[in-house]
């Protein structure tokens, strides 16, 4: 009989893996006391003291009664041994988690040791003495192992992965100096030096206020490391491998060859090539997950779409932008030029041990810009074509051998199901894993059907196909696809073929419901049927995709089995699904929503998604980023101008929130042309204004200025004064950014006068023009005029939006600082911060914190100045904003004794 005892959490006893109930009260205290001293003599006196919590009974025989009760309860799992004058828990080294823990610590396997903790320790044992005298000693052992595990991770540069864990640990154990020091190092390794310094001030204040002591030597040493800049920032550790990995068999030779490339201190490139459906991606992902822990600096993955019939291949610039974002580069800092992006990317990867999986590459030139420079990283590329000229280790993947194919079928159907017909089934599938997986899914759905019947069905289907001159593998796949497709219910078959008109890369149940015009329940049933048939895969929770060969086949079936009217209606419903979901987010979760004079009406049977709050809406946008981009591009390619510009218009909230201007700016340009083709020049001008804003966001200020001027001319031609004012505000803003301050003031004045003469002027538009003039006047030092603009701004009717109020308050504060009245500036900035906390962006908040530091510095309060500037630096560091160096210089200029 195998017994197991656990004390590193609630007290538990297992016999043959089944729980053994231990009576509550004194029996648990007795067993816990003995197990905390495994294989050691424990005297009767000590046991009595523990069991009766310091108030012993009159008769020592009472302890013997507790022992008897415990032994009866434990039965065959009884580990209590009687010794002269006491007792002992007799347990083997693998029976007690405390002994396993100590053995793992001794072998320095801190990860496994820490993982044994199920705390809080002995939470189901009621004894003040045990919890006061015994539990803290073991808890301290666990803390020691945990801290040593974290030290090892920090030495490996894994600080970015530890920040969240250490923030939780320091919150739960607020006076444990070692954890605070480790948090500081993790933050510094993440490039968040300012937050690391804030953490030091937090723990220092707690130690002084609560214990009356200063930080210890180790914590002071960490503080010095962070201050001196000697902690190397590694940035975030990307984890971009898809979460779904199908059941995998075979390919042992290729797996060994790939694993042999790991651990070298030079860059390695390997290619997996072979025909479509042969299992290149499955092999790459299975192997990548199996060795991911050996690449501590992260894993990058992208589907290059080199052979997608319905979508353009991924451009290297788009991939580099995505990789740079994953490596922690803020979008506004990503260069526009592909060569510059590549240089930045290689600079971040140099010296790091990373795994890069570039799936479905078209050719060598498609991936060449993505190769890292000198580093111990490994690049794994899959393609249907030979990829010469990369200096790569080549693995040519053939179809599965008979034994591998049988192993695949066994993994899905079991050994007992395979009969003499299994070999014929493998032959019909041509040894292709994709075809075999689909056939196995069909067999699993009909367990009563012999494999010979499936073979007969495949043979019958084969004879019905018209064109069989595309090679054995292509014939096998097409036969299996057709055969599997015909087994589907009518509703699931229709969904499958309509998925062929969806631009992907994946789809959700709500989107599929709109695409097909079905209810949510009907859609969910069809999706599950397609998953069971292996025609769809849930590669991320709630998101479904399929092999590109299946997508091509689905599109072919849609062309053959759906009327043109049916396809057009499905496309309209699909586009409307995303359009009206985006419009709903704009209307309900964007305080400055875009809106339209003529709001679109969704087609029949479209069910847009709705969200309870802004975080839920943003989570949806984040998950759908690539899908929405593909949907907009599809509308543009199909000449659907209304959907092209409207989808783009409402997607720009997503673009702004996630900083995606670089990858969307071309689409905004196309959307403006689509609006122009429809004769809507006013909407065209709106989109050109947004295009100008996008160019400004990633530093192309001259191009931004040109587009603001174009928008101004269009608005002038169509007679929309409010639009002119908006465009001119952009012109003044950019002029100020490029140092042409007096021109900015001139444009802002003319814009305000133009608005004063507009009979349709609204208070909010007047506020916008007055704010822009005030911002320009600050740049040229005309502070009294700034305050005059602010007074007129206040005199406008109605209640201004919080962000608008905050922005004008910051301009007033700048004027007060310029006039030498920092106290009045502080009052304005405190109000601005309140408004920005309600609705503003992080950038608004950080800029206000900088000004608060300036104002307090002017008041002679360096401590407050340091606090505000430090908070601003933390925000700028988090977003890798260019202003961070400017604010760091302010902090560095403060005397040390301040």
Secondary structure, 3 states (H helix, E strand, C coil): CCEEEECCCCCEEEECCEECCCCCCHHHHHHHHHHCCCCCCEEHHHHHHHHCCCCCCCCCHHHHHHHHHHHHHHHHHCCEEEECCEEEECCCCCCEHHHHHHHHHHCCCHHHHHHCCCCCCCCCCCCHHHHHHHHHHHHHHHHHHHHHHHHHHHHCCCHHHHHHHHHHHHHHCCCCHHHHHHHHHHHHHCCCHHHHHHHHHHHHHHHHHHHCCCCCHHHHHHHHHHHHCCCCCCCCCEECCCCCCCCCCCCHHHHHHHHCCCCCCCCEEEEEECCCCCCHHHHHHHHHHHHHHHCCCEEEEEECCCCCCCCCCCCHHHHHHHHHHHCCCCHHHCCCCHHHHHHHHHHHHCCCCCEEEEECCCCHHHHHCCCCCCCCCEEEEEECCCCCCCCCEEEECCCCCHHHHHHHHHHHHCHHHCCCCHHHHHHHCCCCHHHHHHHHHHHHHCCCCCHHHHHHHHHHHHHHCCCCCCCHHHHHHHHHHHHHHHCCCHHHHHHHHHHCCCCCCCECHHHHHHHHCCCHHHHHHHHHHHHHCCCCEEEECCEEECCHHHHHHHHHHHHHHCCHHHHHHHHHHHHHHHHHHHHHHHHHHCCCCCCCCCCCCCCCCCCCCCCCCHHHHHHHHHHCHHHHHHHHHHHHHCCCHHHHHHHHHHHHHHHHHHCCHHHHHHHHHHHHHHHHHCCCHHHHHHHHHHHHHHHHHCCCHHHHHHHHHHHHHHHHHHCCHHHHHHHHHHHHHHHHHCCCHHHHHHHHHHHHHHHHCCCCCCHHHHHHHHHHHHHHHHHCCCHHHHHHHHHHHHHCCCCCCHHHHHHHHHHHHHHHHHCCCHHHHHHHHHHHHHHHHHHCCHHHHHHHHHHHHHHHHHCCCHHHHHHHHHHHHHHHHHCCCCCHHHHHHHHHHCCCCC
